[in-house]
Amino acid sequence: MTGLRRVRSFVRRARQPSPAALASWARLWSLYGLASEDLAGIPRAGREVVLDIGFGDGEALLALAALHPERDYVGIEVYRAGLLKALRGIEERALTNVYLVEADALEVLPLLRTSSVSGVQVFFPDPWPKTRHHKRRLVGRAFLAEITRLLRPGGWLHIATDWAAYADEVAALAEATPGLQRAPRTPWRPATKFERRGLLLGQPARDLVYARAP
């Protein structure tokens, strides 16, 4: 994992949860939450694993998990409100192939075994548009190298962003990453609230998809 930077790509904004939210969290986390040490056991025998990094409120994550019951989805998120909403969604949809991790992705990715992941999706990461904040961007050289290590041959990385300059930067970095190559097609994904918000602002999304070379 050497090279993964320690500058946070997020800022925590704590809000005091209600007693009902705390009770809901305790019950649901015991069913669908994963501790960082549990990641060493991924994937389950005979199952493909897709990581969703920074899944927000889980809108796209849950839709894709419902569409692909043959895969296990592991969502990594730092914001408790989004995690709780996703937990409730898992229960409401009776999904049995979604697991959540409350952690900084840069700290837990190294815990996964090499070539253990079939896909990674990063939808609308914070673009940190101000130049002085670019160092906080999640997708960088070290991140892409770590994702390449985790992907099985033929495994895919799907990044979506509505920030044009960020998309250009990601494309240039990915195409310079040994072991990654541009994928021939873009897998379907549901539109997210971030994407719909961007469209209202005249910022269409770009999808960047790369595959782990054989």
N, CA and C atoms as a LAMMPS dump frame, in Angstrom:
ITEM: TIMESTEP
0
ITEM: NUMBER OF ATOMS
642
ITEM: BOX BOUNDS ff ff ff
-5.0000000000000000e+02 5.0000000000000000e+02
-5.0000000000000000e+02 5.0000000000000000e+02
-5.0000000000000000e+02 5.0000000000000000e+02
ITEM: ATOMS id mol type element x y z
1 1 1 N 0.822 -1.193 0
2 1 2 C 0 0 0
3 1 3 C 0.855 1.241 0
4 2 1 N 2.125 1.017 -0.063
5 2 2 C 3.017 2.163 -0.027
6 2 3 C 2.637 3.164 -1.091
7 3 1 N 2.653 4.417 -0.736
8 3 2 C 2.336 5.456 -1.705
9 3 3 C 0.953 6.031 -1.55
10 4 1 N 0.036 5.306 -0.903
11 4 2 C -1.303 5.854 -0.69
12 4 3 C -1.192 7.024 0.276
13 5 1 N -1.68 8.183 -0.151
14 5 2 C -1.492 9.39 0.634
15 5 3 C -2.385 9.403 1.86
16 6 1 N -1.991 10.199 2.825
17 6 2 C -2.725 10.289 4.075
18 6 3 C -3.594 11.531 4.157
19 7 1 N -3.572 12.382 3.146
20 7 2 C -4.462 13.547 3.124
21 7 3 C -5.888 13.05 2.919
22 8 1 N -6.797 13.463 3.762
23 8 2 C -8.179 12.996 3.675
24 8 3 C -8.859 13.516 2.408
25 9 1 N -9.626 12.641 1.769
26 9 2 C -10.415 13.055 0.608
27 9 3 C -11.831 13.434 1.014
28 10 1 N -12.054 13.611 2.311
29 10 2 C -13.378 13.94 2.828
30 10 3 C -13.221 14.78 4.084
31 11 1 N -14.308 15.404 4.492
32 11 2 C -14.351 16.157 5.75
33 11 3 C -15.552 15.663 6.532
34 12 1 N -15.325 15.176 7.716
35 12 2 C -16.436 14.678 8.537
36 12 3 C -17.241 15.849 9.097
37 13 1 N -18.551 15.718 9.031
38 13 2 C -19.447 16.714 9.619
39 13 3 C -20.371 15.982 10.584
40 14 1 N -19.99 15.963 11.829
41 14 2 C -20.716 15.165 12.819
42 14 3 C -22.053 15.797 13.158
43 15 1 N -23.059 14.97 13.29
44 15 2 C -24.378 15.411 13.739
45 15 3 C -24.858 14.402 14.77
46 16 1 N -25.397 14.868 15.853
47 16 2 C -25.828 13.982 16.919
48 16 3 C -27.013 13.144 16.458
49 17 1 N -26.886 11.807 16.396
50 17 2 C -27.997 10.971 15.949
51 17 3 C -29.074 10.875 17.025
52 18 1 N -30.29 10.637 16.594
53 18 2 C -31.394 10.462 17.532
54 18 3 C -31.301 9.074 18.161
55 19 1 N -31.971 8.875 19.299
56 19 2 C -31.986 7.533 19.909
57 19 3 C -32.53 6.475 18.96
58 20 1 N -33.552 6.819 18.168
59 20 2 C -34.109 5.851 17.22
60 20 3 C -33.085 5.48 16.163
61 21 1 N -32.316 6.472 15.687
62 21 2 C -31.292 6.2 14.69
63 21 3 C -30.196 5.313 15.269
64 22 1 N -29.816 5.556 16.512
65 22 2 C -28.791 4.744 17.154
66 22 3 C -29.253 3.302 17.308
67 23 1 N -30.505 3.126 17.687
68 23 2 C -31.03 1.77 17.843
69 23 3 C -31.096 1.06 16.491
70 24 1 N -31.548 1.79 15.465
71 24 2 C -31.616 1.216 14.125
72 24 3 C -30.224 0.832 13.631
73 25 1 N -29.266 1.724 13.886
74 25 2 C -27.88 1.448 13.484
75 25 3 C -27.361 0.168 14.139
76 26 1 N -27.523 0.034 15.435
77 26 2 C -26.995 -1.122 16.152
78 26 3 C -27.574 -2.422 15.616
79 27 1 N -28.867 -2.427 15.34
80 27 2 C -29.51 -3.651 14.851
81 27 3 C -29.057 -3.998 13.443
82 28 1 N -29.08 -3.007 12.556
83 28 2 C -28.778 -3.276 11.159
84 28 3 C -27.292 -3.516 10.922
85 29 1 N -26.449 -2.798 11.676
86 29 2 C -25.007 -2.987 11.473
87 29 3 C -24.58 -4.402 11.847
88 30 1 N -25.239 -4.97 12.847
89 30 2 C -24.903 -6.342 13.24
90 30 3 C -25.226 -7.338 12.13
91 31 1 N -26.13 -6.951 11.23
92 31 2 C -26.527 -7.838 10.141
93 31 3 C -25.714 -7.615 8.867
94 32 1 N -25.42 -6.351 8.551
95 32 2 C -24.849 -6.032 7.246
96 32 3 C -23.51 -5.294 7.303
97 33 1 N -23.036 -5 8.492
98 33 2 C -21.777 -4.275 8.607
99 33 3 C -20.586 -5.212 8.658
100 34 1 N -19.466 -4.727 8.137
101 34 2 C -18.214 -5.475 8.185
102 34 3 C -17.171 -4.661 8.938
103 35 1 N -16.438 -5.31 9.807
104 35 2 C -15.27 -4.68 10.415
105 35 3 C -14.11 -4.779 9.43
106 36 1 N -13.157 -3.879 9.564
107 36 2 C -12.034 -3.871 8.631
108 36 3 C -11.333 -5.227 8.575
109 37 1 N -11.208 -5.9 9.729
110 37 2 C -10.508 -7.187 9.742
111 37 3 C -11.258 -8.277 8.98
112 38 1 N -12.56 -8.07 8.761
113 38 2 C -13.34 -9.06 8.011
114 38 3 C -13.012 -9.052 6.527
115 39 1 N -12.386 -7.977 6.057
116 39 2 C -12.113 -7.87 4.629
117 39 3 C -11.135 -8.929 4.151
118 40 1 N -10.358 -9.492 5.044
119 40 2 C -9.415 -10.543 4.648
120 40 3 C -10.147 -11.785 4.144
121 41 1 N -11.424 -11.935 4.525
122 41 2 C -12.195 -13.098 4.086
123 41 3 C -12.941 -12.901 2.783
124 42 1 N -12.74 -11.783 2.121
125 42 2 C -13.406 -11.49 0.855
126 42 3 C -12.497 -11.91 -0.298
127 43 1 N -13.02 -12.539 -1.324
128 43 2 C -14.424 -12.864 -1.576
129 43 3 C -14.852 -14.192 -0.948
130 44 1 N -16.17 -14.369 -0.837
131 44 2 C -16.691 -15.663 -0.427
132 44 3 C -16.475 -16.663 -1.551
133 45 1 N -16.388 -17.907 -1.21
134 45 2 C -16.114 -18.947 -2.196
135 45 3 C -17.139 -18.901 -3.332
136 46 1 N -16.631 -18.86 -4.559
137 46 2 C -17.496 -18.908 -5.731
138 46 3 C -18.231 -17.623 -6.041
139 47 1 N -17.909 -16.525 -5.356
140 47 2 C -18.619 -15.272 -5.561
141 47 3 C -17.673 -14.213 -6.119
142 48 1 N -18.204 -13.379 -7.008
143 48 2 C -17.476 -12.199 -7.443
144 48 3 C -17.74 -11.066 -6.46
145 49 1 N -16.768 -10.179 -6.332
146 49 2 C -16.903 -9.046 -5.416
147 49 3 C -16.735 -7.743 -6.186
148 50 1 N -17.634 -6.808 -5.926
149 50 2 C -17.544 -5.456 -6.465
150 50 3 C -17.455 -4.49 -5.292
151 51 1 N -16.459 -3.629 -5.321
152 51 2 C -16.33 -2.585 -4.308
153 51 3 C -17.003 -1.313 -4.792
154 52 1 N -17.747 -0.672 -3.919
155 52 2 C -18.314 0.648 -4.202
156 52 3 C -17.713 1.61 -3.186
157 53 1 N -16.846 2.492 -3.661
158 53 2 C -16.102 3.391 -2.786
159 53 3 C -16.774 4.755 -2.734
160 54 1 N -17.166 5.159 -1.519
161 54 2 C -17.847 6.442 -1.354
162 54 3 C -19.233 6.423 -1.966
163 55 1 N -20.08 5.512 -1.497
164 55 2 C -21.369 5.276 -2.156
165 55 3 C -22.458 6.268 -1.76
166 56 1 N -22.157 7.231 -0.909
167 56 2 C -23.166 8.237 -0.559
168 56 3 C -24.292 7.632 0.248
169 57 1 N -25.514 7.747 -0.259
170 57 2 C -26.657 7.175 0.45
171 57 3 C -27.001 5.782 -0.054
172 58 1 N -26.205 5.241 -0.978
173 58 2 C -26.391 3.868 -1.435
174 58 3 C -27.355 3.694 -2.585
175 59 1 N -27.815 4.78 -3.176
176 59 2 C -28.817 4.69 -4.243
177 59 3 C -28.357 3.781 -5.378
178 60 1 N -27.193 4.054 -5.932
179 60 2 C -26.688 3.241 -7.045
180 60 3 C -26.237 1.867 -6.567
181 61 1 N -25.602 1.825 -5.425
182 61 2 C -25.116 0.556 -4.876
183 61 3 C -26.243 -0.461 -4.749
184 62 1 N -27.35 -0.073 -4.141
185 62 2 C -28.449 -1.009 -3.918
186 62 3 C -29.129 -1.407 -5.216
187 63 1 N -29.254 -0.469 -6.146
188 63 2 C -29.871 -0.791 -7.429
189 63 3 C -29.045 -1.825 -8.182
190 64 1 N -27.744 -1.664 -8.183
191 64 2 C -26.874 -2.61 -8.888
192 64 3 C -26.824 -3.959 -8.177
193 65 1 N -26.844 -3.949 -6.861
194 65 2 C -26.852 -5.215 -6.118
195 65 3 C -28.131 -6.003 -6.388
196 66 1 N -29.26 -5.297 -6.491
197 66 2 C -30.518 -5.971 -6.805
198 66 3 C -30.495 -6.541 -8.216
199 67 1 N -29.822 -5.843 -9.133
200 67 2 C -29.747 -6.281 -10.52
201 67 3 C -28.807 -7.468 -10.696
202 68 1 N -27.806 -7.567 -9.819
203 68 2 C -26.789 -8.622 -9.956
204 68 3 C -26.691 -9.441 -8.668
205 69 1 N -27.676 -10.285 -8.403
206 69 2 C -27.631 -11.083 -7.169
207 69 3 C -26.492 -12.1 -7.152
208 70 1 N -25.89 -12.346 -8.309
209 70 2 C -24.778 -13.297 -8.372
210 70 3 C -23.471 -12.7 -7.856
211 71 1 N -23.446 -11.406 -7.604
212 71 2 C -22.252 -10.731 -7.107
213 71 3 C -22.449 -10.303 -5.657
214 72 1 N -21.352 -10.211 -4.941
215 72 2 C -21.362 -9.57 -3.626
216 72 3 C -20.85 -8.139 -3.785
217 73 1 N -21.553 -7.19 -3.188
218 73 2 C -21.16 -5.782 -3.227
219 73 3 C -20.7 -5.354 -1.836
220 74 1 N -19.534 -4.738 -1.793
221 74 2 C -18.998 -4.209 -0.538
222 74 3 C -18.901 -2.697 -0.676
223 75 1 N -19.704 -1.993 0.088
224 75 2 C -19.711 -0.536 0.049
225 75 3 C -18.849 0.042 1.145
226 76 1 N -18.002 1.004 0.779
227 76 2 C -17.108 1.657 1.736
228 76 3 C -17.48 3.133 1.814
229 77 1 N -17.787 3.6 3.012
230 77 2 C -18.26 4.977 3.177
231 77 3 C -17.854 5.471 4.558
232 78 1 N -17.644 6.779 4.676
233 78 2 C -17.249 7.357 5.964
234 78 3 C -18.403 8.072 6.659
235 79 1 N -19.46 8.408 5.939
236 79 2 C -20.527 9.218 6.519
237 79 3 C -21.623 8.341 7.097
238 80 1 N -21.834 8.476 8.387
239 80 2 C -22.787 7.619 9.096
240 80 3 C -24.216 7.763 8.558
241 81 1 N -24.625 8.981 8.178
242 81 2 C -25.99 9.166 7.672
243 81 3 C -26.215 8.348 6.402
244 82 1 N -25.245 8.373 5.491
245 82 2 C -25.371 7.588 4.268
246 82 3 C -25.349 6.104 4.551
247 83 1 N -24.504 5.688 5.467
248 83 2 C -24.443 4.275 5.834
249 83 3 C -25.773 3.797 6.4
250 84 1 N -26.386 4.6 7.268
251 84 2 C -27.648 4.192 7.876
252 84 3 C -28.748 4.115 6.82
253 85 1 N -28.771 5.078 5.907
254 85 2 C -29.791 5.017 4.848
255 85 3 C -29.607 3.773 3.989
256 86 1 N -28.361 3.44 3.684
257 86 2 C -28.093 2.242 2.896
258 86 3 C -28.482 0.976 3.667
259 87 1 N -28.187 0.953 4.967
260 87 2 C -28.574 -0.2 5.781
261 87 3 C -30.086 -0.418 5.744
262 88 1 N -30.826 0.663 5.872
263 88 2 C -32.292 0.541 5.824
264 88 3 C -32.754 0.064 4.455
265 89 1 N -32.073 0.544 3.408
266 89 2 C -32.422 0.11 2.059
267 89 3 C -32.146 -1.359 1.832
268 90 1 N -31.058 -1.861 2.384
269 90 2 C -30.744 -3.288 2.266
270 90 3 C -31.86 -4.117 2.876
271 91 1 N -32.306 -3.703 4.064
272 91 2 C -33.372 -4.447 4.736
273 91 3 C -34.684 -4.348 3.975
274 92 1 N -35.037 -3.154 3.516
275 92 2 C -36.298 -2.97 2.801
276 92 3 C -36.347 -3.804 1.52
277 93 1 N -35.209 -3.925 0.83
278 93 2 C -35.16 -4.692 -0.422
279 93 3 C -34.835 -6.16 -0.203
280 94 1 N -34.604 -6.534 1.042
281 94 2 C -34.269 -7.924 1.384
282 94 3 C -33.058 -8.409 0.584
283 95 1 N -32.054 -7.554 0.476
284 95 2 C -30.841 -7.919 -0.259
285 95 3 C -29.938 -8.769 0.629
286 96 1 N -29.336 -9.772 0.053
287 96 2 C -28.444 -10.66 0.795
288 96 3 C -27.019 -10.619 0.252
289 97 1 N -26.739 -9.668 -0.621
290 97 2 C -25.42 -9.616 -1.263
291 97 3 C -24.751 -8.252 -1.121
292 98 1 N -25.102 -7.506 -0.063
293 98 2 C -24.505 -6.192 0.169
294 98 3 C -23.959 -6.144 1.593
295 99 1 N -22.726 -5.661 1.715
296 99 2 C -22.073 -5.513 3.016
297 99 3 C -21.438 -4.126 3.048
298 100 1 N -21.426 -3.51 4.207
299 100 2 C -20.947 -2.141 4.327
300 100 3 C -19.766 -2.055 5.29
301 101 1 N -18.851 -1.147 4.962
302 101 2 C -17.682 -0.89 5.792
303 101 3 C -17.64 0.603 6.088
304 102 1 N -17.545 0.962 7.347
305 102 2 C -17.426 2.366 7.751
306 102 3 C -15.941 2.681 7.919
307 103 1 N -15.341 3.261 6.893
308 103 2 C -13.895 3.489 6.936
309 103 3 C -13.469 4.373 5.781
310 104 1 N -12.256 4.895 5.904
311 104 2 C -11.59 5.585 4.809
312 104 3 C -11.076 4.51 3.853
313 105 1 N -11.472 4.571 2.601
314 105 2 C -11.088 3.545 1.635
315 105 3 C -9.574 3.38 1.553
316 106 1 N -8.839 4.479 1.669
317 106 2 C -7.389 4.397 1.552
318 106 3 C -6.766 3.576 2.671
319 107 1 N -7.496 3.42 3.766
320 107 2 C -6.975 2.644 4.883
321 107 3 C -7.377 1.171 4.816
322 108 1 N -8.466 0.86 4.111
323 108 2 C -8.926 -0.531 4.093
324 108 3 C -8.569 -1.275 2.812
325 109 1 N -8.339 -0.578 1.716
326 109 2 C -7.987 -1.278 0.476
327 109 3 C -6.772 -2.179 0.64
328 110 1 N -5.739 -1.749 1.373
329 110 2 C -4.576 -2.626 1.528
330 110 3 C -4.866 -3.92 2.273
331 111 1 N -6.023 -4.015 2.956
332 111 2 C -6.371 -5.217 3.694
333 111 3 C -6.929 -6.303 2.787
334 112 1 N -7.285 -5.947 1.561
335 112 2 C -7.833 -6.912 0.609
336 112 3 C -6.707 -7.627 -0.126
337 113 1 N -6.964 -8.884 -0.473
338 113 2 C -5.942 -9.682 -1.143
339 113 3 C -5.764 -9.255 -2.595
340 114 1 N -4.576 -9.422 -3.104
341 114 2 C -4.271 -9.139 -4.504
342 114 3 C -5.16 -9.997 -5.405
343 115 1 N -5.672 -9.39 -6.47
344 115 2 C -6.511 -10.073 -7.473
345 115 3 C -7.757 -10.708 -6.862
346 116 1 N -8.344 -10.062 -5.864
347 116 2 C -9.515 -10.626 -5.184
348 116 3 C -10.826 -9.954 -5.578
349 117 1 N -10.761 -8.912 -6.413
350 117 2 C -11.942 -8.093 -6.697
351 117 3 C -12.239 -8.12 -8.197
352 118 1 N -13.519 -8.261 -8.53
353 118 2 C -13.924 -8.294 -9.941
354 118 3 C -14.241 -6.91 -10.491
355 119 1 N -14.634 -5.986 -9.631
356 119 2 C -14.975 -4.651 -10.104
357 119 3 C -14.885 -3.63 -8.987
358 120 1 N -14.625 -2.391 -9.374
359 120 2 C -14.593 -1.268 -8.432
360 120 3 C -15.364 -0.121 -9.066
361 121 1 N -16.278 0.458 -8.322
362 121 2 C -17.027 1.607 -8.829
363 121 3 C -16.86 2.784 -7.874
364 122 1 N -16.578 3.932 -8.48
365 122 2 C -16.392 5.181 -7.735
366 122 3 C -17.253 6.222 -8.446
367 123 1 N -18.443 6.444 -7.938
368 123 2 C -19.391 7.329 -8.605
369 123 3 C -19.418 8.695 -7.92
370 124 1 N -19.036 9.708 -8.66
371 124 2 C -19.096 11.106 -8.248
372 124 3 C -18.312 11.385 -6.96
373 125 1 N -17.016 11.057 -6.984
374 125 2 C -16.177 11.441 -5.853
375 125 3 C -16.079 12.959 -5.777
376 126 1 N -15.813 13.471 -4.59
377 126 2 C -15.69 14.915 -4.407
378 126 3 C -14.584 15.441 -5.322
379 127 1 N -14.886 16.395 -6.221
380 127 2 C -13.861 16.889 -7.152
381 127 3 C -12.88 17.864 -6.524
382 128 1 N -13.178 18.369 -5.329
383 128 2 C -12.312 19.353 -4.689
384 128 3 C -11.81 20.348 -5.737
385 129 1 N -12.691 21.193 -6.248
386 129 2 C -12.367 22.011 -7.423
387 129 3 C -11.296 23.069 -7.225
388 130 1 N -11.128 23.573 -6.002
389 130 2 C -10.114 24.61 -5.802
390 130 3 C -8.715 23.993 -5.912
391 131 1 N -7.834 24.688 -6.589
392 131 2 C -6.497 24.16 -6.848
393 131 3 C -5.788 23.738 -5.564
394 132 1 N -5.921 24.522 -4.514
395 132 2 C -5.212 24.195 -3.274
396 132 3 C -5.757 22.932 -2.603
397 133 1 N -6.93 22.48 -3.053
398 133 2 C -7.531 21.284 -2.479
399 133 3 C -7.34 20.047 -3.353
400 134 1 N -6.705 20.174 -4.511
401 134 2 C -6.561 19.033 -5.413
402 134 3 C -5.877 17.85 -4.733
403 135 1 N -5.03 18.13 -3.764
404 135 2 C -4.341 17.049 -3.066
405 135 3 C -5.303 16.142 -2.31
406 136 1 N -6.521 16.615 -2.093
407 136 2 C -7.525 15.815 -1.389
408 136 3 C -8.277 14.858 -2.314
409 137 1 N -8.1 14.987 -3.608
410 137 2 C -8.848 14.141 -4.531
411 137 3 C -8.527 12.668 -4.3
412 138 1 N -9.562 11.86 -4.303
413 138 2 C -9.402 10.436 -4.033
414 138 3 C -8.59 9.731 -5.118
415 139 1 N -8.937 9.985 -6.375
416 139 2 C -8.336 9.236 -7.47
417 139 3 C -7.013 9.879 -7.875
418 140 1 N -5.935 9.199 -7.55
419 140 2 C -4.603 9.649 -7.907
420 140 3 C -3.76 8.462 -8.321
421 141 1 N -2.484 8.671 -8.531
422 141 2 C -1.601 7.604 -9.004
423 141 3 C -1.57 6.416 -8.042
424 142 1 N -1.381 6.704 -6.755
425 142 2 C -1.28 5.612 -5.782
426 142 3 C -2.604 4.859 -5.662
427 143 1 N -3.718 5.581 -5.679
428 143 2 C -5.032 4.941 -5.614
429 143 3 C -5.229 4.006 -6.802
430 144 1 N -4.912 4.465 -8.001
431 144 2 C -5.097 3.642 -9.193
432 144 3 C -4.173 2.43 -9.178
433 145 1 N -2.964 2.585 -8.678
434 145 2 C -2.057 1.443 -8.566
435 145 3 C -2.612 0.402 -7.593
436 146 1 N -3.196 0.87 -6.489
437 146 2 C -3.765 -0.049 -5.508
438 146 3 C -4.983 -0.769 -6.077
439 147 1 N -5.831 -0.052 -6.804
440 147 2 C -6.989 -0.687 -7.433
441 147 3 C -6.53 -1.732 -8.443
442 148 1 N -5.516 -1.421 -9.213
443 148 2 C -4.991 -2.382 -10.191
444 148 3 C -4.503 -3.648 -9.494
445 149 1 N -3.864 -3.493 -8.344
446 149 2 C -3.412 -4.668 -7.575
447 149 3 C -4.583 -5.547 -7.161
448 150 1 N -5.686 -4.915 -6.775
449 150 2 C -6.831 -5.67 -6.266
450 150 3 C -7.63 -6.368 -7.358
451 151 1 N -7.642 -5.802 -8.555
452 151 2 C -8.496 -6.34 -9.613
453 151 3 C -7.963 -7.667 -10.151
454 152 1 N -8.901 -8.559 -10.407
455 152 2 C -8.557 -9.764 -11.14
456 152 3 C -8.266 -9.398 -12.593
457 153 1 N -7.492 -10.221 -13.299
458 153 2 C -7.341 -9.979 -14.747
459 153 3 C -8.714 -9.904 -15.415
460 154 1 N -8.941 -8.841 -16.156
461 154 2 C -10.247 -8.612 -16.761
462 154 3 C -11.209 -7.853 -15.883
463 155 1 N -10.852 -7.661 -14.617
464 155 2 C -11.706 -6.885 -13.717
465 155 3 C -11.743 -5.429 -14.135
466 156 1 N -12.768 -4.689 -13.696
467 156 2 C -13.004 -3.349 -14.212
468 156 3 C -13.06 -2.296 -13.109
469 157 1 N -12.709 -1.103 -13.507
470 157 2 C -12.821 0.097 -12.67
471 157 3 C -13.722 1.08 -13.397
472 158 1 N -14.785 1.511 -12.736
473 158 2 C -15.769 2.426 -13.334
474 158 3 C -15.848 3.678 -12.468
475 159 1 N -15.412 4.791 -13.035
476 159 2 C -15.45 6.085 -12.345
477 159 3 C -16.389 7.004 -13.096
478 160 1 N -17.272 7.675 -12.368
479 160 2 C -18.166 8.667 -12.975
480 160 3 C -17.983 9.997 -12.257
481 161 1 N -17.924 11.065 -13.032
482 161 2 C -17.82 12.403 -12.445
483 161 3 C -18.48 13.409 -13.377
484 162 1 N -19.017 14.466 -12.807
485 162 2 C -19.596 15.526 -13.632
486 162 3 C -18.692 16.766 -13.611
487 163 1 N -17.453 16.592 -13.184
488 163 2 C -16.493 17.69 -13.148
489 163 3 C -15.488 17.46 -14.261
490 164 1 N -15.573 18.227 -15.339
491 164 2 C -14.812 17.949 -16.549
492 164 3 C -13.305 17.896 -16.304
493 165 1 N -12.781 18.842 -15.548
494 165 2 C -11.338 18.873 -15.304
495 165 3 C -10.89 17.637 -14.527
496 166 1 N -11.714 17.19 -13.601
497 166 2 C -11.389 15.987 -12.828
498 166 3 C -11.401 14.772 -13.744
499 167 1 N -12.39 14.692 -14.63
500 167 2 C -12.463 13.579 -15.574
501 167 3 C -11.215 13.522 -16.45
502 168 1 N -10.771 14.669 -16.93
503 168 2 C -9.552 14.707 -17.748
504 168 3 C -8.345 14.219 -16.953
505 169 1 N -8.263 14.647 -15.704
506 169 2 C -7.14 14.243 -14.859
507 169 3 C -7.16 12.74 -14.609
508 170 1 N -8.338 12.203 -14.283
509 170 2 C -8.474 10.768 -14.028
510 170 3 C -8.107 9.967 -15.273
511 171 1 N -8.603 10.401 -16.424
512 171 2 C -8.31 9.685 -17.665
513 171 3 C -6.808 9.638 -17.936
514 172 1 N -6.14 10.759 -17.74
515 172 2 C -4.697 10.804 -17.999
516 172 3 C -3.947 9.896 -17.021
517 173 1 N -4.332 9.912 -15.756
518 173 2 C -3.662 9.083 -14.768
519 173 3 C -3.923 7.597 -15.004
520 174 1 N -5.169 7.257 -15.324
521 174 2 C -5.512 5.849 -15.54
522 174 3 C -4.787 5.283 -16.752
523 175 1 N -4.722 6.071 -17.817
524 175 2 C -4.073 5.58 -19.03
525 175 3 C -2.56 5.462 -18.864
526 176 1 N -2.023 6.095 -17.829
527 176 2 C -0.588 5.982 -17.539
528 176 3 C -0.301 4.944 -16.456
529 177 1 N -1.342 4.254 -15.973
530 177 2 C -1.163 3.269 -14.906
531 177 3 C -0.864 1.898 -15.495
532 178 1 N 0.292 1.318 -15.195
533 178 2 C 0.603 -0.021 -15.711
534 178 3 C -0.441 -1.04 -15.283
535 179 1 N -0.893 -1.844 -16.23
536 179 2 C -1.869 -2.878 -15.928
537 179 3 C -3.303 -2.478 -16.169
538 180 1 N -3.568 -1.199 -16.412
539 180 2 C -4.92 -0.742 -16.735
540 180 3 C -5.014 -0.426 -18.215
541 181 1 N -6.15 -0.742 -18.8
542 181 2 C -6.401 -0.377 -20.187
543 181 3 C -7.85 0.038 -20.334
544 182 1 N -8.106 0.888 -21.31
545 182 2 C -9.472 1.386 -21.518
546 182 3 C -10.401 0.232 -21.852
547 183 1 N -11.523 0.14 -21.195
548 183 2 C -12.474 -0.942 -21.435
549 183 3 C -13.296 -0.645 -22.679
550 184 1 N -13.704 -1.686 -23.394
551 184 2 C -14.413 -1.469 -24.653
552 184 3 C -15.833 -0.951 -24.491
553 185 1 N -16.42 -1.138 -23.304
554 185 2 C -17.798 -0.666 -23.128
555 185 3 C -18.001 -0.193 -21.7
556 186 1 N -19.033 0.602 -21.518
557 186 2 C -19.364 1.15 -20.206
558 186 3 C -20.534 0.376 -19.615
559 187 1 N -20.366 -0.239 -18.458
560 187 2 C -21.493 -0.949 -17.849
561 187 3 C -22.594 0.018 -17.418
562 188 1 N -23.806 -0.479 -17.414
563 188 2 C -24.935 0.357 -17.005
564 188 3 C -24.815 0.686 -15.52
565 189 1 N -25.209 1.896 -15.206
566 189 2 C -25.341 2.307 -13.814
567 189 3 C -26.565 3.203 -13.704
568 190 1 N -27.227 3.197 -12.573
569 190 2 C -28.37 4.098 -12.387
570 190 3 C -27.903 5.531 -12.19
571 191 1 N -28.721 6.472 -12.588
572 191 2 C -28.422 7.878 -12.315
573 191 3 C -28.532 8.118 -10.81
574 192 1 N -27.668 8.963 -10.295
575 192 2 C -27.693 9.276 -8.867
576 192 3 C -28.192 10.695 -8.66
577 193 1 N -28.477 11.038 -7.405
578 193 2 C -28.938 12.393 -7.117
579 193 3 C -27.852 13.413 -7.437
580 194 1 N -26.589 13.025 -7.287
581 194 2 C -25.491 13.928 -7.617
582 194 3 C -25.46 14.202 -9.121
583 195 1 N -25.717 13.165 -9.891
584 195 2 C -25.748 13.332 -11.344
585 195 3 C -26.909 14.219 -11.765
586 196 1 N -28.07 13.994 -11.187
587 196 2 C -29.235 14.817 -11.538
588 196 3 C -29.007 16.273 -11.15
589 197 1 N -28.348 16.48 -10.024
590 197 2 C -28.028 17.844 -9.598
591 197 3 C -27.06 18.493 -10.591
592 198 1 N -26.074 17.737 -11.037
593 198 2 C -25.114 18.256 -11.999
594 198 3 C -25.757 18.62 -13.322
595 199 1 N -26.692 17.81 -13.757
596 199 2 C -27.379 18.105 -15.015
597 199 3 C -28.138 19.418 -14.933
598 200 1 N -28.743 19.674 -13.777
599 200 2 C -29.453 20.937 -13.593
600 200 3 C -28.506 22.126 -13.671
601 201 1 N -27.246 21.886 -13.318
602 201 2 C -26.23 22.943 -13.363
603 201 3 C -25.472 22.965 -14.688
604 202 1 N -25.923 22.147 -15.632
605 202 2 C -25.256 22.098 -16.925
606 202 3 C -23.952 21.342 -16.904
607 203 1 N -23.818 20.37 -16.002
608 203 2 C -22.599 19.581 -15.885
609 203 3 C -22.915 18.111 -16.135
610 204 1 N -22.897 17.652 -17.386
611 204 2 C -23.181 16.25 -17.671
612 204 3 C -22.096 15.335 -17.128
613 205 1 N -22.473 14.127 -16.799
614 205 2 C -21.527 13.172 -16.243
615 205 3 C -20.686 12.521 -17.334
616 206 1 N -19.468 12.165 -16.97
617 206 2 C -18.609 11.363 -17.83
618 206 3 C -18.294 10.054 -17.123
619 207 1 N -18.368 8.978 -17.877
620 207 2 C -18.054 7.659 -17.338
621 207 3 C -16.72 7.202 -17.9
622 208 1 N -15.817 6.834 -17.022
623 208 2 C -14.489 6.368 -17.393
624 208 3 C -14.349 4.933 -16.91
625 209 1 N -14.116 4.022 -17.836
626 209 2 C -14.075 2.599 -17.497
627 209 3 C -12.769 2.001 -17.989
628 210 1 N -12.101 1.289 -17.08
629 210 2 C -10.821 0.66 -17.389
630 210 3 C -10.859 -0.794 -16.922
631 211 1 N -10.073 -1.612 -17.579
632 211 2 C -10.009 -3.033 -17.242
633 211 3 C -8.597 -3.419 -16.861
634 212 1 N -8.481 -4.399 -15.983
635 212 2 C -7.176 -4.952 -15.618
636 212 3 C -6.694 -5.817 -16.767
637 213 1 N -5.525 -5.536 -17.268
638 213 2 C -4.989 -6.267 -18.41
639 213 3 C -4.775 -7.73 -18.035
640 214 1 N -4.962 -8.638 -18.98
641 214 2 C -4.72 -10.076 -18.694
642 214 3 C -3.275 -10.306 -18.27
